[in-house]
Amino acid sequence: MSQGSKGNSIYAEQKVLADRKEALWLRFRMLQAIRQFFIEKGYLEVETPYLIPAPAPEVHIDAITAGNQFLHTSPELCMKRLLAAGFDKIFQICKCFRHGERGSLHLPEFTMLEWYCTDIDYEGLMDECEELISHVAVRLGFAGALDFQGEKISLEHPWKKITVTEVFKNYASVSLEFAIQTGCFDEIMVKEIEPLLGKTGPTILYDYPASMGALARLKPDGSGFAERFEIYIGGLELANGFSELTDSEEQRLRFTIDEEKRRLAGKKPYPTPEKFLSSLMQIHEAAGIALGIDRLAMLFSDSREIDHVVSFTPEDL
């Protein structure tokens, strides 16, 4: 490569980074607003290890190995151990790592906000998530509404709530039962349902089939649905929360089933997270949620690509 070509390449690379400055300033103010919200609510900010001996055996999420350990895909297991130890309101903003995830909405290294609270269920957590996002919107100057990809999105309360059963009836080309039986649930969600959710205002999608709530408590009515919800705004999936399953034997059984599914798919087996399982029975009642910081920054900065709201992508390095 000639000196001139090399210089042009370096200039182009630096311009890509410089063009993110405005979005990164917005992201900075967004993170300040998030921390302010939790401080005012009496939450403790915690930090848990990124390197862990055993991740949760989720069928569609693969951890990145680091020696004989794993980079966590979520701080969930460690944060729940803190709940079991008597921490009643905790939050964390941290990096998470997932193998093979890359696209306009995905990075293999991304930033997650997780928080957990005792003595509430998923309905109480829905309200708190709505309160958080509204708080951040006001601090960023988006009180009441925002524009995202050509759509005016109202943030007025209350937010729309709809069950998974209802969205399959309204939007999907197949029934919910067929999607579960044939293993195409995630595909139908991504291609047919998610792009339609939250287009004019936030939508809370709730009551997932039990098989789609690996760490969530089942509804007590015996309906076969889990107390899990997700929040969508502008077609973006922003958050995933649920009432926590605190039955260690039930959780062990679910992990065993998911580990078998991973094995049948030819995936790397994981050790069993024994310390997590043994701590579960010490949690009385709690709910927890994970919210994608990068996607929230996309929403508030009106960015189509996740690349626009992070300092560096893998391709920039």
Protein Blocks (a to p, Z undefined) as FASTA:
>chain_A
ZZklmmmmmmmmmmmmmmmmmmmmmmmmmmmmmmmmmmmnopacddddfbdfbdcddfkb
ccddehjbccdfbfklmmmmmmmnopabdcdddddddehiacfkbcfbdcddddddehia
fklmmmmmmmmmmmmmmmnopghiaceehiacdfbdcdddddfklmmmmmmmbdfklmmm
nopmmmmmmmmmmmmgokloccddehiafklmmkbccdfklnopacdddddeehiafbdc
ddddfbfklmmmmmmmmmmmmmmnopacddddfklmmmmmmpmbdcdddddfklmmmmmn
opabfklmcfbdfklZZ
